[in-house]
Amino acid sequence: MPERLGSGIGDAKTIRRLALISSQAFSIINFRGDLIREWVGAGVSVFAFAPDYDADSLAKVRALGAEPIEYALSRVGMTPLADVRALARLWLDVRRLRLDATFTYFIKPVIYGNFAARLAGVRQRFSIVEGAGYVFIDEEHESWSRRLLRELVLRLYRLGLKGVERVFFLNREDLKQFVDHGLASPECCVMIGGIGVDLTHFSPAPVVERPVTFVLIARLLAEKGVREFVAAARALNRCAHFVLVGGPDANPSSVDRAELDAWSREGVVEWHDHVDDVRPLIARSSVLVLPSWYREGVPRSIQEAMAMGRPIITTDMPGCRDTVVVGENGFLVPPRDVEALIAAMRRFIDDPTLVARMGACSRQLAEQRFDVHRSNRLILSAMGLEQRTQPCGLAGRSGCAK
């Protein structure tokens, strides 16, 4: 269950002007849209920072009630000179806006956004850890460069999170890691257990038992288990249908377009580039698969699929394991274990009736754990804003497992 480790903010000043600082405009709309509406409904003026706005995303953010602000920050990679310039510009923008609070997420905004806000004298700073990420993946024989990068990121996190009011976490393992490394103090930490989804928007779809269709929806990084999914598809392509959804990413570990085109030509998977609305593709599927060995928060694609009544196959990794009650709404497999992934898929191929039974359980678990309104109330409460918002009804509490 979600829990708050720290106490309320008590004597915090009223928040009237807030900057939401991200490194991706798409995520503001799709991951923070409901939260922005809650802030605006509470009388907060929201300024949404992102480096990659286009005409469509600008219009969508304005429709949420926020003011989009463009700034320069590379989403991935270490680019010290460019990052310092971005930090200086961000500091000037934050100071100009005379903010009461900032809210940051993703690694670079958490680090640079909080630092800029502190320099600008913003006293109330909030951050959310979306997952420990690539740099915290445990490797048995990791390289010296990985160890050096981890140490650098740890130091930068300490700098960025110094003096923050609250740090929100999606799973307990990330929370423990940040506390153990001295990145966040326990009294600042708030567990929300997943950012949640709109359970009305992502409503149950009719069951698809034949052909059994497995879908993976993710940024197409190696760490998301994309190649393991394709290897399983090769082994089972006469028995089921396989759909891969997502586009190449700026991250250096991304699968490239040539490889994706080759898989499509081979017929091993049906590939769709990035789509704004994943619901039709989830509705066509039987089971959502995410064989990730990335340090996830709680994967959004899994929450969406659960809300639409789909069973889950994912890995026994932080964040991923929080979405599955084994044997009830799906199965967990070891990371990078293609044979185990194939065996889990065969369970549905051999007995398609599992799709309906486990999918119904997924929906019930989504209602219990992944209602976006519940998650947003926890965030607003920790920010001292809950008394200024209209109460939202919780989804039903009945479930297949606790």
Residue pairs with C-beta under 8 A, 6 or more apart in sequence:
1 193
2 191
2 192
2 193
2 374
2 375
2 378
3 191
4 190
4 191
4 378
4 382
5 175
5 186
5 187
5 188
5 189
5 190
5 191
6 166
6 186
6 187
6 188
6 189
6 190
6 382
7 187
8 381
8 382
8 384
9 124
9 165
9 166
9 382
9 383
9 384
10 384
12 124
12 165
12 383
12 384
13 100
13 123
13 124
14 100
14 384
15 44
15 100
15 101
15 124
15 383
15 384
15 385
16 43
16 44
16 45
16 100
17 44
17 45
17 47
17 97
17 98
17 99
17 100
17 101
18 39
18 44
18 45
18 46
18 47
18 99
18 100
18 101
18 102
18 103
19 46
19 47
19 48
19 49
19 69
19 94
19 97
19 99
19 101
19 102
19 103
19 113
19 117
20 28
20 32
20 36
20 46
20 47
20 48
20 49
20 66
20 102
20 103
20 104
21 49
21 90
21 102
21 103
21 104
21 105
21 109
21 113
22 28
22 32
22 48
22 49
22 50
22 104
22 105
22 106
22 109
23 50
23 51
23 73
23 75
23 106
23 108
23 109
24 50
24 52
24 75
24 106
25 50
25 51
25 52
25 53
25 54
25 57
25 61
25 68
26 52
26 57
27 105
27 106
28 36
28 48
28 50
28 57
28 61
28 66
29 57
29 60
29 61
29 64
30 300
31 195
31 300
32 48
32 105
33 64
34 196
34 198
34 372
34 373
34 376
35 376
35 379
36 46
36 48
36 61
36 64
36 65
36 66
37 64
37 65
38 376
38 380
38 389
39 46
39 380
39 385
40 46
40 64
40 65
40 66
41 389
41 390
42 380
42 385
42 388
42 389
43 388
44 385
45 67
46 64
46 65
46 66
46 67
47 66
47 67
47 69
47 97
47 99
48 61
48 64
48 66
48 67
48 68
48 69
49 69
49 70
49 71
49 90
49 93
49 109
49 113
50 57
50 68
50 69
50 70
50 71
51 70
51 71
51 72
51 73
51 74
51 75
51 86
52 75
53 61
53 68
53 70
57 68
58 68
61 67
61 68
62 68
69 93
71 86
71 89
71 90
71 93
72 82
72 85
72 86
72 89
73 83
73 86
73 90
73 108
73 109
73 112
74 82
74 83
74 86
74 108
75 106
75 108
75 250
76 250
76 251
76 252
77 252
78 149
78 152
83 108
83 112
86 112
87 112
87 115
87 116
90 112
90 113
90 116
91 116
91 119
91 120
94 102
94 116
94 117
94 120
94 122
95 120
95 121
99 117
99 120
99 122
100 122
100 123
100 124
101 122
101 123
101 124
101 125
101 126
101 165
101 383
102 113
102 114
102 117
102 122
102 124
102 125
102 126
103 126
103 127
103 128
104 110
104 113
104 114
104 117
104 125
104 126
104 127
104 128
105 127
105 128
105 129
105 130
106 130
107 133
107 153
107 157
110 127
110 129
110 157
110 160
110 161
111 156
111 157
111 159
111 160
112 160
113 160
114 125
114 127
114 160
114 161
114 162
114 164
115 159
115 160
117 125
118 125
118 162
118 163
124 165
124 383
125 163
125 164
125 165
126 164
126 165
126 166
126 167
126 168
126 379
126 382
126 383
127 160
127 161
127 164
127 166
127 167
127 168
128 167
128 168
128 169
128 170
128 192
128 195
128 379
129 167
129 168
129 169
129 170
129 174
129 175
129 178
129 297
130 170
130 297
131 170
131 174
131 294
131 295
131 296
131 297
131 318
131 319
132 173
132 174
132 177
132 295
132 318
133 294
133 295
134 223
134 251
134 253
134 294
134 295
135 146
135 149
135 150
135 153
136 150
136 177
136 295
137 223
137 293
137 294
137 295
139 146
154 181
154 183
157 178
157 181
157 183
158 182
158 183
161 167
161 178
161 183
161 184
164 184
164 188
165 188
165 383
166 188
166 189
166 190
166 382
166 383
167 178
167 184
167 188
167 189
167 190
168 190
168 191
168 192
168 378
168 379
168 382
169 175
169 178
169 189
169 190
169 191
169 192
169 297
170 192
170 193
170 194
170 195
170 297
170 298
170 319
171 191
171 193
171 296
171 297
171 298
171 318
171 319
171 322
172 191
173 318
173 319
174 295
174 297
174 318
174 319
175 184
175 189
175 191
178 184
178 189
179 185
179 186
179 189
190 378
190 379
190 382
192 375
192 378
192 379
193 298
193 322
193 369
193 375
194 297
194 298
194 303
194 322
194 369
194 370
194 375
195 297
195 298
195 300
195 303
195 372
195 375
196 303
196 370
196 371
196 372
196 373
196 374
196 375
196 376
197 300
197 303
197 304
197 307
197 366
197 370
197 371
197 372
198 372
199 307
199 366
199 367
199 370
199 371
199 372
199 395
201 279
202 279
202 304
202 307
202 308
202 366
203 307
203 308
204 307
204 308
204 309
204 359
204 363
205 279
205 282
205 283
205 308
205 309
205 310
206 283
207 286
207 309
207 355
207 356
207 359
208 283
208 284
208 285
208 286
208 355
209 286
209 352
209 353
209 355
209 356
210 352
211 240
211 241
212 239
212 240
212 241
212 286
212 287
212 348
212 349
212 352
212 355
213 240
213 241
213 242
213 243
213 284
213 285
213 286
213 287
214 229
214 233
214 240
214 241
214 242
214 243
214 285
214 286
214 287
214 288
214 289
214 313
214 345
214 348
215 242
215 243
215 244
215 245
215 281
215 282
215 284
215 285
215 287
215 288
215 289
215 305
216 224
216 225
216 226
216 229
216 243
216 244
216 245
216 246
216 288
216 289
216 290
216 291
217 245
217 246
217 278
217 281
217 282
217 288
217 290
217 301
217 304
217 305
218 224
218 226
218 245
218 246
218 290
218 292
218 299
218 301
219 246
219 249
219 251
219 254
220 226
220 244
220 246
220 247
220 248
220 249
220 254
220 255
220 260
221 249
221 251
221 253
221 254
221 255
221 294
222 253
222 254
222 255
223 253
223 292
223 293
223 294
224 290
224 291
224 292
224 294
225 290
225 291
225 292
225 293
225 315
225 335
225 336
225 341
226 244
226 255
227 255
228 291
228 336
228 337
228 338
228 341
229 242
229 244
229 269
229 289
229 291
229 341
230 242
230 244
230 263
230 268
230 269
231 338
232 242
232 291
232 338
232 341
232 342
232 345
233 242
233 268
233 269
234 268
235 338
235 342
236 242
236 342
236 345
236 346
236 349
237 267
237 268
239 346
239 349
240 345
240 348
240 349
241 270
242 268
242 269
242 270
243 269
243 270
243 271
243 272
243 281
243 284
243 285
244 260
244 263
244 269
244 270
244 271
244 272
245 271
245 272
245 274
245 275
245 278
245 281
246 272
246 273
246 274
247 273
247 274
248 254
248 255
248 256
248 257
248 260
260 271
263 269
263 271
264 270
264 271
272 281
275 281
278 301
278 304
279 304
279 308
282 288
282 304
282 305
282 308
282 310
283 308
285 305
285 310
286 310
286 311
286 348
286 352
286 355
287 310
287 311
287 312
287 313
287 330
287 345
287 348
287 355
288 301
288 302
288 305
288 306
288 310
288 311
288 312
288 313
289 312
289 313
289 314
289 341
289 345
290 299
290 301
290 302
290 312
290 313
290 314
290 315
290 320
291 313
291 314
291 315
291 333
291 335
291 336
291 341
292 299
292 314
292 315
292 317
292 320
292 335
293 315
293 317
293 335
293 336
294 317
295 317
295 318
295 319
296 317
296 318
296 319
296 320
297 319
298 319
298 322
298 323
298 370
299 314
299 319
299 320
299 323
302 312
302 314
302 320
302 323
303 323
303 366
303 370
305 312
305 362
306 312
306 323
306 329
306 362
306 363
306 365
306 366
306 370
307 362
307 363
307 366
307 370
308 363
309 359
309 360
309 362
309 363
310 359
310 362
311 329
311 330
311 348
311 354
311 355
311 358
311 359
311 361
311 362
312 323
312 324
312 329
312 330
312 331
312 362
313 330
313 331
313 333
313 341
313 344
313 345
314 320
314 321
314 323
314 324
314 330
314 332
314 333
315 321
315 332
315 333
315 334
315 335
316 332
316 333
316 334
316 335
317 335
320 332
321 332
323 330
323 365
324 330
324 331
324 332
325 361
325 365
325 400
325 401
326 332
328 358
328 361
328 400
328 401
329 358
329 359
329 361
329 362
329 365
329 400
329 401
330 358
330 362
331 344
331 347
333 340
333 341
333 343
333 344
334 340
347 354
348 354
348 355
360 400
361 399
361 400
361 401
364 396
364 398
364 399
364 400
365 399
365 400
365 401
367 395
367 396
367 397
367 398
367 399
368 395
368 397
368 399
368 402
371 394
371 395
373 392
373 393
373 394
374 392
374 394
376 392
377 386
377 389
377 392
380 386
380 389
